[in-house]
Amino acid sequence: MSLLRPRFLQILSWRYFSSIRESTAAWSFISCSIPLFLLGQITAGISLSLGTIAACLADSGKSLRHRQYDFLLTVLLFFPVSLGVDWLFPHTMLFGGYLAVASFLLLMLSIFSPRYAAIGFATTVLITYTMIMHTDGQPIWLTPALLTTGAIWYAIWQWLLQKALPHREDADLIHDLYQTLGEKLLSHNKPLTRKQSNLNDDFITSARLRSTLAEKLEHVEGRIHQQIADREGNDKLSLIHSFVQQASYIAEQTRLMHFNPAEQFGQDNTAWINSIVTSTDAIVNYLHNVRIENINSLPLPDINFGALRAVSTKNQYPLETSQALAFINKLEKIYCALMKLGATHELEYPIAKPKLSLRKLPANINTNVRLFLCNLNYNSPHFRHALRGCLCLSIGLFLVRFLNLEFGFWTLMTSLFVLRPNLSMTWDRLRNRVAGTVSGLIVVSFLLYLNLPNSVLSLVYCAAAVLFFHTTARVYSVGVFAVTLFVFSGFALNGQADLILLPRLENTLLGVALPVLLVLLMAPGWQKKAFPGQFIQTTNSYKHYLVALADYLATPNVQPSHVNNLLQQCVINDTHLFDHWLKYIGEPKQVKKTTVTILLCCRHSNVMLRLLTQLNAEIDKENSSELVTIIDELNNAIDAFSTLEEQLERDKSDFYNIIANRTDNIAGNITAAEQLTHETNPLIILKVLKRMAKK
């Protein structure tokens, strides 16, 4: 998929609608609501569909065993919590206390694991759904029962999917992962065809894709490792595991693909550049089409790498020529990795953990209670987030009842979805929520003008539901747009279409304002303050990698796994560094000087990481004739990184001014080092690293 392709076309592409879990969620939503709509039971249909949404929010397990356990816990929580809401709803004081305590405890479940965090958040959302669907005079158990039934219906659909199509979701994730790999490789191909390129823009494009790729790799690897730990492996999982391993290797190779030739070189070697671009495009196209199901029938592109290297060049371009050859070498390694796709291997199962016994249950409960109590302080991010959520709902409830807002409980639901752990993420949610709501209301106004029949409204409802489930996690504004459409359709089917426009807008504006104000008042998490600490941590991880590498080379009979693990930690830290920049530019107000400084540090760190990756690939402990010299040079580089770390710690309070005063020097150092990231001589790589650390 072209990086120049308009964003909205990427959103509407089939890629966003091929996920089997989201498709199943959408069909469970539609199948439990549309039949009741046709029977005239609009309120019951909406309640059931809201229950499926809440269950979908709680469904974050990575293995079948975890998902079954999560569904059971979700159902056990949904009914009593919702029943408490319906029972206490008429009593403002009692209900306010119940809402505050229940939401705080549910959001505090995040201290135990991300899975429990998802269940706690989904149950808190269910509280707002119960308020929205509350009707005076009906039995207090009816709405909780309908919401819980919707959750059970969702669980049944997902269980049937898992039984009918095991590992289909993993296969979908693999396809999406390889498409992202194709986009990442394409981003390195673009500078070859441009007359002029902006190094910062090229870095930002590549780094964004690298961050996305790292997130997807981590997610897929986590799923596979959890399934292996739960002993759910089979030949299909073994095949998927091999795809992930090759994807990780290809991602590492793309990290080393730097070739930004001068304009004159491109003019004098047009045919060679075009051959490289054509070969890269062929591999990109192959990556975009990789699926588990078609790997044996998908033909690899026919590329003659020997002929590609043999193209003659003029002698006055030794640097560009060596960079081009290095680019081709990495391209060939990616090609060889693709040739291995489809091969399976035996999965290594961990030693089975002893099953939980009733004797050990009190000890486990005590451990969890201590963990909960240890996090009951303002220094805990879990506590702060739960407190913000609790205050959002409590203040929102007060405002809704004091102002007597129509459909006011949408405000509380909006606040929950917008609230995030820091200001940058919350502000991004605010913008997407407002944009999605306003665009949705514009379309709703047009639909009101058309006065659509119920049959068409049902189709709009179904289409909006499918769009919501497939886009809300990827492009939140589109998900909100879809929500606005199916809320309108539900109201229109109930004969209340005219009531939605103004309440939806005013509740959205109030709902997005509350979380932003609370995050501003309670530890906003300014990225400018956090970045120097992350930069020091990243530099420290580079030093630890070099120390481990020196120990590995100096010690006989030592396996390199520890060194490789530390390199992966370096990759994670460098990705987090760029994520800080992305979050900073997402804050309400930025300073251009600070933006440039943070980006410069990100580029500096990334060049170091590429050099470390190249060093890791080129060092051969067994066959190196310069092992002693390499170890000495490693120690020199370690000393340089130690000095750099000490300077950063000492000057942390004045970090931005010091970097800003040395911008030109650092930028020149980055450019010079970047030209040598293709080097294969470990001694040269170490000297470049030492020079970067010193400057």
C-alpha positions in Angstrom: 0.0 0.0 0.0 1.5 3.3 -1.0 2.5 5.7 1.7 1.1 8.5 -0.4 -2.3 6.9 -0.5 -4.9 9.1 1.1 -5.6 8.2 4.7 -9.3 7.8 4.3 -8.7 5.3 1.5 -6.5 3.3 3.8 -9.3 3.3 6.4 -11.9 2.1 3.9 -9.7 -0.5 2.4 -10.4 -4.3 2.8 -7.4 -4.5 5.2 -9.5 -2.9 7.9 -12.4 -5.3 7.5 -10.6 -8.6 7.3 -10.1 -9.1 11.1 -12.2 -12.1 12.1 -12.6 -11.1 15.8 -14.0 -7.7 14.9 -16.2 -9.2 12.2 -17.6 -11.7 14.7 -18.2 -9.0 17.2 -20.1 -7.0 14.6 -22.3 -9.9 13.7 -23.0 -10.7 17.3 -24.1 -7.1 17.8 -26.3 -7.1 14.7 -27.8 -10.6 15.4 -29.0 -9.7 18.9 -30.5 -6.3 18.0 -32.1 -6.5 14.5 -34.5 -9.4 15.2 -35.8 -7.5 18.2 -36.1 -4.3 16.2 -38.2 -6.2 13.7 -40.4 -7.4 16.6 -40.8 -3.8 17.8 -38.7 -4.4 20.9 -36.3 -1.5 20.3 -35.3 -0.9 23.9 -34.5 -4.5 24.5 -32.5 -4.7 21.2 -30.4 -1.7 22.1 -29.7 -3.1 25.6 -28.5 -6.4 24.2 -26.3 -4.6 21.6 -24.8 -2.4 24.4 -24.0 -5.6 26.3 -22.1 -7.0 23.3 -20.0 -3.8 23.1 -19.1 -4.0 26.8 -18.2 -7.6 26.4 -16.0 -6.7 23.4 -14.2 -4.1 25.5 -13.5 -6.8 28.1 -12.2 -9.4 25.6 -8.4 -8.9 25.6 -7.2 -12.5 26.3 -4.5 -13.9 24.0 -5.2 -17.6 24.5 -8.4 -19.7 24.5 -8.0 -20.5 28.2 -7.6 -16.8 29.1 -10.5 -15.7 27.0 -12.9 -18.4 28.5 -11.8 -17.3 32.0 -12.3 -13.6 31.1 -15.8 -14.2 29.7 -16.8 -16.0 32.9 -15.4 -13.2 35.1 -17.1 -10.6 32.9 -20.5 -12.2 33.1 -20.2 -12.6 36.9 -19.3 -8.9 37.3 -21.8 -7.5 34.8 -25.1 -8.5 36.4 -24.5 -7.5 40.0 -22.8 -4.3 39.2 -25.5 -3.3 36.8 -28.2 -4.4 39.2 -26.7 -2.1 41.9 -27.0 0.8 39.4 -30.6 0.1 38.6 -31.5 -0.4 42.3 -29.9 2.8 43.6 -30.5 5.0 40.6 -33.5 6.9 42.0 -31.6 7.7 45.3 -29.1 10.4 44.3 -26.8 10.3 47.4 -26.6 6.6 47.6 -26.1 6.2 43.9 -23.4 8.8 43.8 -21.5 7.0 46.5 -22.0 3.6 44.8 -20.8 5.1 41.5 -17.7 6.5 43.0 -16.6 3.4 44.9 -17.5 0.9 42.2 -15.8 2.8 39.4 -12.7 3.4 41.5 -12.4 -0.3 42.5 -13.1 -1.5 38.9 -10.5 0.8 37.4 -8.0 -0.2 40.0 -8.1 -3.8 38.6 -5.4 -2.6 36.2 -2.8 -3.2 38.9 -3.1 -7.0 38.4 -2.8 -7.3 34.6 -3.9 -5.6 31.4 -6.6 -8.3 31.1 -8.1 -7.3 34.4 -7.8 -3.7 33.4 -9.9 -4.3 30.3 -12.5 -6.2 32.3 -12.6 -3.4 34.9 -13.0 -0.7 32.2 -15.7 -2.6 30.4 -17.7 -3.1 33.6 -17.4 0.7 34.3 -18.6 1.4 30.8 -21.5 -1.0 31.5 -22.5 1.2 34.5 -23.0 4.1 32.1 -24.9 1.9 29.7 -27.2 0.9 32.6 -27.9 4.6 33.4 -28.6 5.3 29.8 -31.1 2.4 29.5 -32.7 2.9 32.9 -36.5 3.2 32.7 -38.7 4.1 35.6 -41.3 1.5 36.5 -39.7 -1.5 35.0 -38.3 -4.4 37.1 -34.8 -3.5 38.4 -33.4 -6.8 37.1 -34.6 -6.4 33.5 -31.9 -4.0 32.2 -29.0 -5.8 33.9 -30.3 -9.1 32.6 -30.5 -7.8 29.0 -27.0 -6.2 29.2 -25.6 -9.4 30.6 -27.4 -11.5 28.0 -25.8 -9.4 25.3 -22.4 -10.1 26.8 -23.2 -13.9 26.9 -24.3 -13.7 23.3 -21.0 -12.1 22.3 -19.1 -14.8 24.2 -21.1 -17.6 22.4 -20.2 -16.1 19.0 -16.5 -15.8 19.9 -16.4 -19.4 21.3 -18.0 -20.7 18.1 -15.5 -18.8 16.0 -12.6 -20.2 18.0 -13.9 -23.8 17.6 -14.8 -23.4 13.9 -11.7 -21.4 12.8 -8.8 -21.9 15.3 -5.9 -19.5 14.9 -7.8 -17.6 12.2 -7.3 -14.4 14.3 -3.5 -15.1 14.5 -3.4 -15.5 10.7 -5.2 -12.2 10.2 -2.7 -10.5 12.5 0.2 -12.1 10.5 -1.2 -10.7 7.3 -1.5 -7.2 8.8 2.0 -7.5 10.2 3.5 -8.3 6.8 1.6 -5.5 5.2 3.2 -3.1 7.7 6.6 -4.7 6.9 6.0 -3.9 3.3 5.2 -0.2 4.1 8.3 0.0 6.2 10.5 -1.4 3.4 8.8 1.0 0.9 9.7 4.0 3.2 13.4 3.1 2.6 12.8 2.9 -1.1 11.3 6.4 -1.5 14.5 8.4 -1.0 16.0 6.6 -4.0 13.6 8.2 -6.4 13.5 11.7 -5.1 15.7 14.5 -6.3 15.7 16.1 -2.9 14.7 14.7 0.4 14.3 16.1 3.9 16.2 13.9 6.4 13.9 14.8 9.2 10.8 13.9 7.2 12.4 10.6 6.0 13.3 9.8 9.6 9.8 10.6 10.9 8.1 8.5 8.3 10.4 5.5 8.9 10.2 5.9 12.7 6.4 6.0 12.7 6.3 2.8 10.8 8.9 1.3 13.1 6.8 2.2 16.1 3.7 0.6 14.6 5.7 -2.4 13.5 7.2 -2.9 17.0 3.7 -2.7 18.6 2.2 -5.3 16.2 5.2 -7.6 16.6 5.0 -7.4 20.4 1.2 -8.1 20.3 1.5 -11.2 18.0 4.5 -12.5 19.9 2.7 -12.1 23.1 -0.3 -14.0 21.8 1.8 -16.9 20.5 3.9 -17.2 23.7 0.7 -17.2 25.8 -0.8 -19.9 23.7 2.4 -22.0 23.9 2.4 -21.5 27.7 -1.2 -22.7 27.8 -0.2 -25.7 25.7 -2.6 -24.8 22.8 0.1 -25.4 20.2 -0.4 -27.4 17.0 1.1 -27.4 13.4 -0.8 -24.2 12.6 0.6 -22.4 15.6 4.1 -23.7 14.7 3.7 -22.2 11.2 2.5 -18.9 12.6 5.4 -18.8 15.0 7.8 -19.2 12.1 6.2 -16.3 10.3 6.7 -14.1 13.3 10.3 -15.1 13.6 11.0 -14.2 10.0 9.0 -10.9 10.4 11.2 -10.0 13.3 14.3 -10.7 11.3 13.0 -8.7 8.3 12.2 -5.8 10.6 15.8 -5.9 11.9 17.1 -5.8 8.3 14.9 -2.8 7.4 16.4 -1.0 10.3 19.8 -1.1 8.6 18.6 0.0 5.1 19.9 3.6 4.7 20.6 4.8 1.2 19.9 8.4 0.4 22.1 9.1 -2.7 23.1 12.5 -3.8 21.3 14.0 -6.8 24.3 13.8 -9.1 24.9 10.1 -8.2 21.2 9.4 -9.2 21.7 11.1 -12.5 24.9 9.3 -13.4 23.5 5.9 -12.3 19.8 6.1 -13.2 19.6 2.5 -14.6 21.1 1.0 -11.4 18.9 3.1 -9.1 15.8 2.1 -11.1 16.8 -1.6 -10.9 17.1 -1.4 -7.1 13.8 0.4 -6.9 12.1 -2.2 -9.1 13.5 -5.1 -7.0 12.4 -3.4 -3.8 8.9 -2.7 -5.1 8.6 -6.4 -6.1 9.4 -7.5 -2.6 7.1 -4.9 -1.1 4.3 -6.2 -3.3 5.0 -9.8 -2.1 5.0 -8.7 1.5 1.6 -7.0 1.0 0.1 -10.3 -0.3 1.6 -12.7 2.3 -1.0 -14.8 4.1 -0.7 -18.1 6.0 -3.2 -19.7 3.6 -1.5 -18.7 0.3 2.2 -18.9 1.1 2.8 -22.1 -0.9 1.0 -20.7 -4.0 2.3 -17.1 -3.8 5.3 -16.9 -6.2 8.4 -15.1 -5.1 9.5 -12.3 -7.4 12.4 -13.3 -9.8 15.3 -11.1 -8.7 18.9 -11.7 -9.8 20.9 -10.1 -6.9 24.3 -11.0 -8.6 23.3 -9.0 -11.7 22.0 -6.2 -9.5 25.4 -5.9 -7.8 27.3 -6.2 -11.0 26.0 -3.0 -12.5 29.0 -0.8 -13.2 29.3 2.6 -11.4 31.7 5.5 -11.8 34.7 5.5 -9.4 34.0 9.1 -8.1 31.2 7.8 -5.9 32.8 5.3 -3.5 30.6 6.1 -0.5 27.3 5.9 -2.5 28.4 2.7 -4.2 29.2 1.0 -0.9 25.9 2.2 0.5 24.0 0.9 -2.5 25.7 -2.5 -2.3 24.9 -2.7 1.5 21.2 -1.8 0.6 21.2 -4.7 -1.9 22.7 -7.1 0.6 20.0 -6.3 3.1 17.4 -6.7 0.4 18.8 -10.1 -0.4 18.7 -11.1 3.2 15.0 -10.2 3.3 14.4 -12.2 0.1 16.1 -15.2 1.7 13.9 -14.8 4.8 10.8 -14.8 2.6 12.0 -18.1 1.0 11.9 -19.7 4.4 8.2 -18.8 5.0 6.1 -21.9 5.2 8.6 -24.0 7.1 7.5 -25.3 10.5 9.4 -26.3 13.6 8.7 -28.0 16.8 7.4 -25.7 19.5 9.3 -25.7 22.8 6.7 -25.9 25.7 7.6 -24.5 29.1 7.5 -26.7 32.2 3.9 -27.0 33.2 3.0 -24.8 36.1 1.4 -26.5 39.1 -2.3 -26.0 39.3 -3.7 -23.6 41.8 -4.7 -25.5 44.9 -7.2 -24.5 47.6 -4.5 -24.6 50.2 -2.5 -21.9 48.4 -5.6 -19.7 47.7 -5.4 -17.7 51.0 -1.7 -16.9 50.2 -2.6 -15.7 46.7 -5.4 -13.6 48.1 -3.1 -12.0 50.6 -0.5 -11.2 47.9 -3.1 -9.5 45.8 -4.5 -7.6 48.7 -0.9 -6.3 49.5 -0.4 -5.4 45.9 -3.7 -3.4 46.0 -2.8 -1.6 49.2 0.7 -0.8 48.0 -0.9 1.0 45.0 -3.3 3.1 47.2 -1.1 6.2 47.0 -0.8 9.2 44.6 2.6 8.0 43.3 0.9 5.0 41.6 -0.2 5.7 38.0 -3.0 3.1 38.5 -4.3 5.0 41.5 -4.2 8.4 39.7 -6.0 7.0 36.7 -8.7 5.3 38.8 -9.1 8.5 40.8 -9.5 10.6 37.7 -12.1 8.1 36.3 -14.0 8.1 39.6 -14.0 11.9 39.7 -15.1 12.2 36.1 -18.1 10.0 36.7 -19.0 11.7 40.1 -18.7 15.2 38.8 -20.5 14.3 35.6 -23.4 12.8 37.6 -23.7 15.9 39.6 -23.7 18.2 36.5 -26.2 16.0 34.7 -28.7 16.0 37.6 -28.1 19.6 38.5 -28.5 20.9 35.0 -31.1 18.3 34.2 -29.5 17.5 30.8 -31.5 15.5 28.3 -29.7 12.1 27.7 -27.1 13.5 30.1 -25.6 10.1 30.9 -23.9 10.1 27.5 -21.6 12.7 29.2 -20.3 10.1 31.6 -19.8 7.5 28.9 -17.9 10.0 26.8 -15.7 11.0 29.7 -14.7 7.3 30.2 -13.7 6.8 26.6 -11.8 10.1 26.4 -9.9 9.7 29.7 -6.3 8.4 29.2 -3.3 8.2 31.5 -1.6 11.5 30.3 -2.6 14.8 28.7 -1.2 13.9 25.2 -3.3 10.8 24.8 -6.4 12.4 26.4 -6.1 15.5 24.1 -5.8 13.2 21.1 -8.9 11.4 22.2 -10.7 14.7 22.7 -9.9 15.8 19.1 -11.0 12.5 17.6 -14.2 12.3 19.7 -15.3 15.8 18.7 -14.3 15.3 15.0 -16.2 12.0 14.9 -19.3 13.3 16.6 -19.5 16.5 14.5 -19.0 14.7 11.2 -21.6 12.0 12.3 -24.1 14.7 13.2 -23.7 16.3 9.8 -24.5 13.0 8.2 -27.4 12.5 10.6 -28.9 15.9 9.7 -28.8 14.8 6.0 -30.5 11.5 6.9 -33.2 13.3 8.9 -33.9 15.4 5.8 -34.3 12.3 3.7 -36.8 10.8 6.2 -35.6 7.2 5.6 -37.9 4.2 6.0 -37.2 1.6 8.8 -35.8 -0.9 6.4 -33.1 1.5 5.3 -32.5 2.6 8.9 -31.8 -1.0 9.8 -29.3 -1.2 7.0 -27.6 2.0 8.2 -27.5 0.5 11.8 -25.9 -2.7 10.6 -23.3 -0.9 8.4 -22.4 1.5 11.2 -22.0 -1.4 13.6 -19.6 -3.2 11.3 -17.6 0.1 10.7 -17.5 0.7 14.5 -16.1 -2.6 15.5 -13.4 -2.6 12.7 -12.2 1.0 13.1 -12.6 2.1 16.7 -9.3 0.6 17.9 -7.4 1.8 14.8 -9.0 5.2 13.9 -11.0 6.4 16.9 -12.7 9.3 15.1 -14.1 6.9 12.5 -15.4 4.7 15.3 -17.1 7.6 16.9 -18.6 8.6 13.6 -20.0 5.1 13.3 -21.4 5.2 16.9 -23.2 8.5 16.1 -24.8 6.8 13.1 -26.1 3.7 14.8 -27.3 5.7 17.9 -29.3 7.8 15.4 -30.6 4.7 13.7 -31.7 3.2 17.0 -33.5 6.4 18.1 -35.1 6.7 14.6 -36.4 3.2 14.8 -37.9 4.1 18.1 -39.6 7.2 16.7 -37.2 9.6 18.5 -34.9 10.7 15.6 -35.5 14.4 16.2 -34.2 14.2 19.8 -30.6 13.2 19.1 -28.8 16.2 17.5 -28.5 18.8 20.2 -28.1 16.4 23.2 -25.4 14.4 21.4 -23.4 17.5 20.7 -23.7 19.1 24.2 -23.0 15.9 26.0 -20.0 15.3 23.9 -18.6 18.8 24.6 -19.1 18.4 28.3 -17.9 14.8 28.3 -14.6 15.6 26.7 -14.0 18.7 28.9 -14.1 16.8 32.2 -11.2 14.3 31.6 -9.0 17.0 30.1 -9.4 19.3 33.1 -8.8 16.4 35.6 -5.7 15.3 33.7 -4.4 18.8 33.7 -5.0 19.2 37.4 -3.7 15.7 38.4 -0.3 14.7 37.0 -0.7 15.6 33.3 2.5 13.7 32.4 4.2 16.4 30.3 6.3 14.8 27.7 8.9 17.6 27.9 9.6 16.6 31.5 9.7 12.9 30.9 11.9 12.9 27.8 15.3 13.6 29.4 14.8 10.6 31.7 13.9 8.3 28.8 16.9 9.6 26.8 19.2 8.7 29.8 17.5 5.3 30.1 18.0 4.6 26.4 21.7 5.6 26.6 22.1 3.4 29.6 20.6 0.4 27.7 23.2 1.0 24.9 26.0 1.0 27.4 24.7 -2.2 29.1 24.6 -3.9 25.7 28.2 -3.0 25.0 29.2 -4.3 28.4 27.4 -7.6 27.8 29.0 -7.9 24.4 32.5 -7.3 25.8 31.8 -10.0 28.4 30.5 -12.4 25.8 33.6 -11.9 23.6 36.0 -12.2 26.5 34.4 -15.3 28.1 34.6 -18.7 26.4 31.6 -21.1 26.0 29.0 -18.3 26.6 25.8 -18.3 24.6 24.8 -15.0 22.9 21.2 -15.1 24.0 21.7 -12.5 26.8 23.4 -10.1 24.4 20.6 -10.5 21.9 18.0 -9.9 24.6 19.8 -6.7 25.6 19.8 -5.5 22.0 16.0 -6.0 21.9 15.7 -3.9 25.0 17.7 -1.2 23.2 15.2 -1.4 20.3 12.3 -1.0 22.8 13.9 2.0 24.5 14.6 3.7 21.2 11.0 3.2 20.1 9.8 4.6 23.4 12.0 7.6 22.8 10.3 8.4 19.5 6.9 7.8 21.1 7.7 10.6 23.5 8.1 12.9 20.5 4.8 11.8 19.0 3.1 12.4 22.3 4.7 15.8 22.7 3.4 17.0 19.3 0.0 15.7 20.4 -0.2 18.0 23.4 -2.3 21.1 23.2 0.6 23.5 23.0 4.2 22.8 21.8 7.3 24.9 21.6 9.0 24.6 18.2 12.5 24.7 19.7 11.7 21.9 22.0 10.1 19.9 19.2 13.3 20.2 17.1 15.5 19.3 20.1 13.5 16.1 21.0 13.5 15.0 17.3 17.3 15.6 17.1 17.8 13.4 20.1 15.6 10.7 18.6 17.6 10.8 15.4 20.9 10.6 17.4 19.6 7.6 19.4 18.4 5.8 16.3 21.7 6.1 14.4 23.4 4.6 17.5 20.9 1.8 17.5 21.5 1.1 13.8 25.2 1.0 14.5 24.7 -1.4 17.4 22.5 -3.6 15.3 25.1 -3.7 12.5 27.8 -4.5 15.2 25.7 -7.3 16.5 25.4 -8.8 13.0 29.0 -8.5 12.0 30.9 -9.6 15.1 32.0 -13.2 14.9 33.5 -14.5 18.1 34.9 -17.7 16.7 36.6 -16.4 13.5 37.6 -12.9 14.4 41.4 -12.4 14.1 41.1 -9.0 15.8 39.2 -10.1 18.9 41.6 -8.5 21.4 41.5 -5.2 19.5 37.7 -5.3 19.3 37.4 -5.9 23.1 39.8 -2.9 23.7 37.7 -0.7 21.4 34.6 -2.0 23.1 35.9 -0.9 26.5 36.8 2.5 25.0 33.2 2.9 23.7 31.8 1.8 27.1 33.9 4.5 28.8 32.5 7.1 26.4 28.9 6.0 27.0 29.5 6.1 30.8 30.8 9.6 30.5 27.8 10.6 28.4 25.4 9.1 30.9 27.1 11.0 33.8 26.9 14.3 31.8 23.2 13.7 31.0 22.4 13.0 34.7 24.3 16.1 35.8 22.8 18.4 33.2 19.3 16.9 33.3 17.7 20.1 34.6 19.1 22.2 31.8 18.8 19.4 29.2 17.0 21.4 26.4 19.2 24.5 26.6 22.4 22.5 26.4 21.2 20.4 23.4 19.8 23.5 21.7 23.2 25.3 21.9 24.9 22.3 20.2 22.2 21.6 17.6 24.5 22.2 14.6 27.3 20.2 16.0 25.0 17.2 16.9 23.2 17.4 13.5 26.5 17.3 11.7 27.7 14.4 13.8 24.4 12.5 13.1 24.8 13.0 9.3 28.4 11.9 9.3 27.6 8.8 11.4 24.6 7.9 9.3 26.7 7.7 6.2 28.7 4.9 7.9 25.8 2.7 9.2 26.5 0.3 6.3 30.0 -0.5 7.6 30.8 -4.1 8.2 34.1 -3.6 10.1 33.4 -3.8 13.9 36.4 -1.6 14.7 35.1 1.2 12.5 31.5 0.8 13.9 32.9 1.1 17.5 34.9 4.2 16.7 31.9 5.9 15.2 29.8 4.9 18.3 32.6 6.3 20.6 32.7 9.5 18.6 28.9 10.0 18.8 29.0 9.4 22.5 31.8 11.9 23.1 30.2 14.6 20.9 
